[in-house]
Amino acid sequence: MERLGSYLRELRENLGLMQKSVANKLGISNKVLSNYENDVRIPDLETFTNICKYYKVSADTLLGLDINNNNYIQTLTEEDKKVLMYYYRLVPEDREYIIGQMVGLYKEHQKRKPNNFVPSTIDPEIQNELDNYRKELINEKKITRGDPRKIN
């Protein structure tokens, strides 16, 4: 389990998140998270479960037991990290808007270059999540039905 701390730090940094922000989301102090990331302390079971849920990774993966996925953290380029850092700083409505713009650009690109190797349709699971999230925001009256950036 000596690598748990470095896995936790790598996950956080790859997402462009600040230690204090993650600690607040997990309901622990910044010092405690720092101790986990530096392998000074090991999280209790409840905190460990919350960490897995927060980062959307399995316990096996965090513990290095996932033999089918030895390198569980995809190596991100500096550009990827920068994009993620700015994305996670946005409010939810603007995140949805950015995703919508990316999907729109992707679809336009597919029309111009139909023989591209990238599939021409969005993953149905992602589309379903986007639709549900948009409906939730509309129901909460946080966005209008037109421009998702216009807040009521």
C-alpha positions as CSV (number, residue, x, y, z in Angstrom):
1,M,0.0,0.0,0.0
2,E,3.0,2.2,-0.1
3,R,1.9,3.6,-3.5
4,L,-1.5,4.7,-2.3
5,G,-0.3,8.2,-1.5
6,S,1.3,8.8,-4.9
7,Y,-1.8,7.4,-6.6
8,L,-4.0,9.8,-4.7
9,R,-1.7,12.8,-5.5
10,E,-1.5,11.8,-9.2
11,L,-5.2,11.5,-9.5
12,R,-5.8,14.9,-8.0
13,E,-3.1,16.6,-10.0
14,N,-4.1,15.1,-13.3
15,L,-7.6,16.5,-12.7
16,G,-6.1,19.9,-11.9
17,L,-7.6,20.0,-8.4
18,M,-6.3,21.7,-5.4
19,Q,-5.7,19.6,-2.2
20,K,-7.9,21.9,-0.1
21,S,-10.8,21.5,-2.6
22,V,-10.6,17.7,-2.6
23,A,-10.3,17.6,1.2
24,N,-13.4,19.7,1.6
25,K,-15.3,17.4,-0.8
26,L,-14.2,14.4,1.2
27,G,-15.1,16.0,4.5
28,I,-11.5,15.8,5.8
29,S,-8.9,18.4,6.6
30,N,-6.2,19.5,4.1
31,K,-3.6,18.2,6.6
32,V,-5.2,14.7,6.7
33,L,-5.3,14.5,2.8
34,S,-1.7,15.7,2.7
35,N,-0.8,12.9,5.1
36,Y,-2.6,10.3,2.9
37,E,-0.8,11.7,-0.2
38,N,2.6,11.5,1.5
39,D,1.9,8.0,2.9
40,V,2.1,9.3,6.5
41,R,-1.4,8.0,7.2
42,I,-3.7,5.4,5.7
43,P,-7.4,6.4,5.3
44,D,-10.0,4.5,7.4
45,L,-12.4,2.4,5.4
46,E,-15.2,5.0,5.2
47,T,-12.8,7.7,4.0
48,F,-11.2,5.2,1.6
49,T,-14.6,4.4,0.1
50,N,-15.4,8.1,-0.3
51,I,-12.1,8.6,-2.1
52,C,-12.9,5.8,-4.5
53,K,-16.3,7.3,-5.2
54,Y,-15.0,10.8,-5.5
55,Y,-12.3,9.8,-8.1
56,K,-14.6,7.1,-9.7
57,V,-12.0,4.4,-9.3
58,S,-12.2,0.9,-7.8
59,A,-10.6,0.1,-4.5
60,D,-8.6,-2.6,-6.3
61,T,-7.2,0.0,-8.6
62,L,-6.2,2.4,-5.8
63,L,-4.6,-0.5,-3.9
64,G,-2.7,-1.7,-7.0
65,L,-4.6,-5.0,-7.1
66,D,-6.1,-4.5,-10.5
67,I,-3.9,-6.9,-12.5
68,N,-5.8,-6.1,-15.8
69,N,-5.0,-2.4,-15.5
70,N,-1.6,-1.9,-14.1
71,N,-1.3,1.7,-15.3
72,Y,-4.8,2.9,-14.2
73,I,-4.1,6.5,-14.5
74,Q,-3.9,7.6,-18.2
75,T,-0.9,9.7,-18.7
76,L,-2.1,13.2,-19.6
77,T,-0.2,15.6,-21.7
78,E,0.5,19.1,-20.3
79,E,-2.2,20.4,-22.7
80,D,-4.7,17.8,-21.3
81,K,-3.9,18.9,-17.7
82,K,-4.3,22.6,-18.6
83,V,-7.7,22.0,-20.3
84,L,-8.9,19.9,-17.3
85,M,-7.7,22.5,-14.9
86,Y,-9.7,25.3,-16.6
87,Y,-12.7,23.0,-17.1
88,Y,-13.0,22.1,-13.3
89,R,-12.8,25.8,-12.4
90,L,-16.0,26.5,-14.4
91,V,-19.5,26.6,-12.8
92,P,-21.7,23.6,-13.8
93,E,-23.7,25.5,-16.3
94,D,-20.6,26.6,-18.2
95,R,-19.2,23.1,-18.1
96,E,-22.3,21.9,-19.9
97,Y,-22.1,24.7,-22.4
98,I,-18.4,23.8,-23.1
99,I,-19.3,20.1,-23.6
100,G,-22.1,21.1,-25.9
101,Q,-19.8,23.2,-28.0
102,M,-17.3,20.4,-28.2
103,V,-19.9,18.0,-29.3
104,G,-21.2,20.5,-31.9
105,L,-17.7,21.1,-33.3
106,Y,-17.1,17.3,-33.4
107,K,-20.3,16.8,-35.4
108,E,-19.4,19.6,-37.8
109,H,-16.0,18.1,-38.3
110,Q,-17.6,14.7,-39.0
111,K,-19.7,16.3,-41.7
112,R,-16.7,17.8,-43.4
113,K,-14.5,14.7,-43.1
114,P,-16.9,11.7,-43.0
115,N,-14.1,9.2,-43.5
116,N,-12.3,10.2,-40.3
117,F,-11.3,7.3,-38.0
118,V,-13.3,8.7,-35.1
119,P,-16.8,7.4,-34.8
120,S,-19.4,9.9,-36.0
121,T,-21.9,9.5,-33.1
122,I,-21.5,10.5,-29.5
123,D,-21.5,7.6,-27.0
124,P,-25.1,7.0,-26.1
125,E,-24.2,6.8,-22.4
126,I,-22.5,10.2,-22.5
127,Q,-25.4,11.7,-24.5
128,N,-27.9,10.3,-21.9
129,E,-25.9,11.8,-19.0
130,L,-25.8,15.2,-20.8
131,D,-29.5,15.1,-21.5
132,N,-30.3,14.2,-17.8
133,Y,-28.0,16.9,-16.5
134,R,-29.5,19.5,-18.8
135,K,-33.0,18.5,-17.7
136,E,-32.0,18.7,-14.1
137,L,-30.6,22.2,-14.6
138,I,-33.7,23.3,-16.4
139,N,-36.0,21.9,-13.7
140,E,-33.9,23.7,-11.0
141,K,-34.3,26.8,-13.2
142,K,-30.6,27.4,-13.2
143,I,-30.5,27.7,-17.0
144,T,-33.0,28.7,-19.7
145,R,-34.1,26.3,-22.4
146,G,-32.1,28.3,-25.0
147,D,-28.6,29.3,-24.1
148,P,-27.3,27.1,-21.2
149,R,-25.1,30.0,-20.1
150,K,-28.1,32.3,-19.3
151,I,-28.9,31.9,-15.7
152,N,-32.3,32.9,-14.5
